[in-house]
C-alpha cells in the first residue's frame, strides 16, 4: 500500500469519526433551564376544574397547563417537555367553557366577545392579570387561591 492510499484511509477514518462523534452526545439546544411546576387552583375555596393556566416569563416562551377535576395542574413548556423557564413570570388563569369550544368550531364568523361572556374569573386573573410567580430550578409547587 503506497503512502497516498494510507493517507486517504486515515482521512476517511477521521471523517467517519468526526461525523459519528458530532451525532452523539451533547446536541446543542436553545432550550433554557426549566423548573418543574405543579400546583392547585381554587376559586372561592373550591377546586377550579378545566381552567387554563399560563406562566409568561419576562422573556421567552410561555408554559401552560390545564387543571383537572381536583384543580391540579402541571406546566408543559413545549410538546411533551414539562416545566417552565426559571425566573419571574406573570400568570394568567382563565376558566374554560363550552362556549369557547363552540367559538373555535364556528371559525372567524363567531363574535369576538363570545369567550368573555363565559369567563367565570375576574379579569385580574386573566386579561388584566395581577398574578405573578417565581420559578426556581428543581420542583416548584405553586398554588393559587382565587377570590371574586
Rosetta blueprint (number, residue, H / E / L):
1 X L
2 X L
3 X H
4 X H
5 X H
6 X H
7 X H
8 X H
9 X H
10 X H
11 X H
12 X H
13 X H
14 X H
15 X H
16 X H
17 X H
18 X H
19 X H
20 X H
21 X H
22 X H
23 X H
24 X L
25 X L
26 X L
27 X L
28 X L
29 X L
30 X L
31 X L
32 X L
33 X L
34 X E
35 X E
36 X E
37 X E
38 X E
39 X E
40 X E
41 X E
42 X E
43 X E
44 X L
45 X L
46 X E
47 X E
48 X L
49 X L
50 X L
51 X L
52 X E
53 X E
54 X E
55 X E
56 X E
57 X E
58 X L
59 X L
60 X L
61 X L
62 X L
63 X E
64 X E
65 X E
66 X E
67 X L
68 X L
69 X L
70 X L
71 X L
72 X E
73 X E
74 X E
75 X L
76 X E
77 X E
78 X E
79 X L
80 X L
81 X E
82 X E
83 X L
84 X E
85 X E
86 X L
87 X E
88 X E
89 X E
90 X E
91 X E
92 X E
93 X E
94 X E
95 X L
96 X L
97 X L
98 X H
99 X H
100 X H
101 X H
102 X H
103 X H
104 X H
105 X H
106 X H
107 X H
108 X H
109 X H
110 X L
111 X L
112 X L
113 X L
114 X H
115 X H
116 X H
117 X H
118 X H
119 X L
120 X L
121 X L
122 X L
123 X H
124 X H
125 X H
126 X L
127 X L
128 X L
129 X L
130 X L
131 X E
132 X E
133 X E
134 X E
135 X E
136 X L
137 X L
138 X E
139 X E
140 X E
141 X E
142 X L
143 X L
144 X E
145 X E
146 X E
147 X L
148 X L
